[in-house]
């Protein structure tokens, strides 16, 4: 970074001097967390990028601001139908761009609310959270949190139904483009199946994979290897790496894990299980499919959440 850029970075962070923050992660997917109960802190994309910089800031895959839903436009719209969604998860990617949702992030977000005394949630209890992908219901479990991620859908439904694949993905380290399936979990994902763990390890995700056709608002790209056997004692298992739009490769991606399970279950066909383990570089998350009263199939994501530090910006 040249001297002018360094000065810009320092100035962006200095404008937030005195602001309290925490740092947390869910299976290695890490976030800077800000409590803003009065809705006073409008953090610019440039400030987000500097705070998430791993050399000149705190470091993180994204920034999450906890703000009452009534104090943000997107939250107020949700409150008309979901008055219990008191808190809104205002999430940005590490580059400062807005993101609809983050499955690991929402678990860490709830854990942060509890740590800050902004909410209470006993084991077995549930909390409704507002996000840009709608409201999410989070249940506290004995070893973490489980999130109803809502319904999934194919981004290109006609192509998915006809061929089980809808796009081609090229990535550094893969000799030829690979077929893929695009899934929406409220945010876009493109899932690529690889045959061997050695292929997964050889795939280099320093730069964004090329997706053709690319979903309208960009996409996260997951590379998955099914376990052998795929199903053991009624639970399917896949191993995954992910390149997140606006971030790069991350240790984990909650919505990506859900999308990986959706795609693999679709490819496996009739008889595929409803329960999955998704192994990511940062650990293991659980994914389950269930049908709600209106007939739509929802996805539940479960896993741990950890707060590792708190402090004040100098």
N, C-alpha and C positions, 0 to 999 in steps of 0.2 A: 504494500500500500504506500503511495507516495505521500509527501508531507501535507499537501492540500487535502487529500482524502482523510488522512489521519486527524487533521484539525476539524474537519466536518464531523467525523465520527465522535470525537471528544465533545464537540459542541452539542450534538444531538443528545448524548447521554447526560451532559451537564444540565440541560434544561429540565431533567427529571430528578435533580438532586434532592435528597431527602425522602424520596418515595420508597416505601417498604415493599419488599418482594420476597417470594419464596421460590425455590427450585425443586421440582418434582419429576418423577418418571413413572411410566407403566411399562414394564418389560423393556427398559432401555430407551423408550420413546420419551424424550425429555422436554420440559417446558419451563419457561419463566412464568410465574403466576403473580398477578397483581390484584389485590382486593380494592374495589372502588364502590363502597356502599352508598356514596353520595353522588355518584356519576360525575365526578369532577375531573377525571384524568382522561383526556383525549390523546391517545398515544399515536403518533404519526407512523406511517409505514417505514420511514427512514429511522425513527427511533426504535421500532420493533427490530429492524434488521441489525442495528448496532447492539441492542441488548442481547440478541440471539447469536451475535458473532462469538465464536469460540476462542478468539485470541484477544479481542479488544472489548468484549462485553462479558455477560454472565455465561452465555452459551446455551443453546437449546434448539430443538427442532421447530419450536413455535412459541408464541406468547399467548397466554390466556388471561383475560381480564374478567373478574367476577363483578358483575354490575346488576342491580335489581332490574328485572324485566320492564318495570314501569318507566325506567329512565332511558330506554333505548328503543328506537322506532321498531326494530324487528321484534323486540320483546313485547311491546305494547300490542302488536297485532296478534301475538300468540295468546295473550291474556284474555282476549275476548271469548275464546273457547276453552282455555286452560288456565283458570284463575289461580290454580295451585302452583303454577310455574313461577315461583317468586324470583328465582335467580336465572340470569342469562349468561351463557358461556360465550363471551366475545373472543373468538379465536382467530389468530393470524398465523400464517406460515412463517418460517424463519426469515424469508426475504421480505416480509411485511405485507404480502398479499393476503386478502381475505380467504378464508376457507369455510365451507359449510359446516363441517363436523370433524371430530376426531374421536374414534372409539377408545383409544388409550387415554386421550386427553380428558374425556368426560369423566372417566374414573378418577383421574388425578384431580380434576376440578372439584368433584364432590369431596374427596379426601381433604383437599385444601379448605373447603368451606367448613368442614368439621374442625380442622386444626385451628382455624381462625375464630371459632365460636360463632360463625355466621349461620349455622344450621345444626340440627341434631338428627341423628339417624342410628337407632339401635340395630343390632344384628337381626336380620329378617325384615326390617322396615324398608320403606321405599321413599324416594324423593323424585319429584318431577322437575326437570331442568329445561329451560328454553335454549335452543340453538338455531342456527341459520338453516338447519335441515329439519326444523320442527321440534316438538317437545320429545324428550327422552326420559324414560322412567328407569331409575337406578335402584337396585336392591343391594343392601349391605349383606355380604356373606361372611362366613366364619374366617375366610382367608383373603378377602378382597371385596370386589364389587361385580355385580352382573347387570348388564345394560340391555334393555330392549331397544335394539337398533332400528326397529321398524321394518317395514316391508322392503324387499329387494326387487329389482327388476332388471331386465336386459336393456342396455342402451340402444342396441340395434335388434329389436325383437324378431323381425322377420328373418334376418340372416341367421340369428342364433337358432331359431326353430328349424330352419331348413338344413343347416350344415353343422351345428354345434360349435362353429367358429365364425367370427365376423370380421377379423382384421389380421394384419401381419405386423410383427414386431421385430425390429432389428436392434441389436445391442452389441456393444464392444465385447469381444470374447466369444460371441456366437458366430459360427462360420456362415450360416444362411439365415434369412428371416424365418421366424417361427409363427405358426398360426396361433391366434389368441381369441379370447371371449371377453367382451366388455360388459361390466356389471355396474349398476348404480346402487350405492348404499346411502343415497342422499348426496353423495359426492361420487365422482366417476373413477372407475378402475378398469384396467385391462389386464387379464390374467393369462399367462403363458405357461404351458405345461412342458417341463423338461423331463428327460428319461432317467438321468443319473445325477447323483449328488456332485460328481466331478464336474458336470456341465454347470451346475448352479454355482459352484465355487469359482469356476473359470470366468463367469460372466462379470464384466467390469461395469460398475454403475457410477463411475465418476461423472459421466455425462448422461443426459436424459436419453432413454431409448427412443427410437423413432417408431411411431405408431401410424398405420395407414389402413383404414381411415381413422383419424383422431377424433374423439368426441369433441363437441363444440367448445367446451370450456377447458380443454386439456384433459389429462388423465394421469392417475397414479398407475404404475406398472408393477405387477407382482409376477415373480418367477417361482413356480412351485414344482416340487418333486413329490409324487405320491409315494408313501411308504410301501414296503413289501413285507407282509401282505398289506393291502390298503386298509382293511378293516380287521380289528382285533377286539374280541369281546364286545362287539356292537358299536365300537367307536372307530371312526376313520381318522387317519393321521396323514398330514402333509408337512413338508419342510418348505419354508418360504423366505425369499429376500425381496425387498421392495425399493423402488425409486419413487419418492413422493414428489409431486409437482411443487415447485417453489421451495424445495428443501434439499433434495438429493437422496442418497441412500440413508435409511434410518434403521435403527436396531429393531424396530417393531412398527406396525401400523394396524390399529384395531379394525377400522373399516376395510383395510386391505385383507386382513385375515378372514373377515366375513366373506368378502368377495372371492377369495381363494377357495373357501369351503363351498360357496355357491357354485362356482365353475366346476370344481372337481366332482361334486355330487351330481351335477348335470351330466358330466361326461361319463360317470360311472353307471348312470342309467337306473332302471327300476331295481328296487331293493337296496339302494345306497342308504346308509344310515343318516339319522337326524342329528347325531352327536359327533363332534370333530375336535381333534387336538391340532393346533397349528403351531409348529415349531418355528420360531424366529430367532435371529442372532441374540436377542435380549432375553429369551426365555420361552415360555409356552403359554398360549391363551386357549380358552375353550370357546367353541361356537356350537350353538344349538338352534335347530329349526322348530318352530311351533306355529300352529294355526290359531288365529284369534276369531272372535265371534262373527266378524263380518266376512270370514272366509279367506282373508288374505294371510299369506305365510310371512311371519316375522322371523328375524334373526336375533338371538341373544349372544352377547359377547361377555365373557367373564375373565377376570384376571386380577393381579395385585395392583396396588398403587402405593407409592412411597414419596414422602417429602424428605429431601436430603439436606436442605439448608434454608435459612431465612436471613435476611439482612436489610440494610438500607443503602440505597444508591448514594455514592459520595459525589 
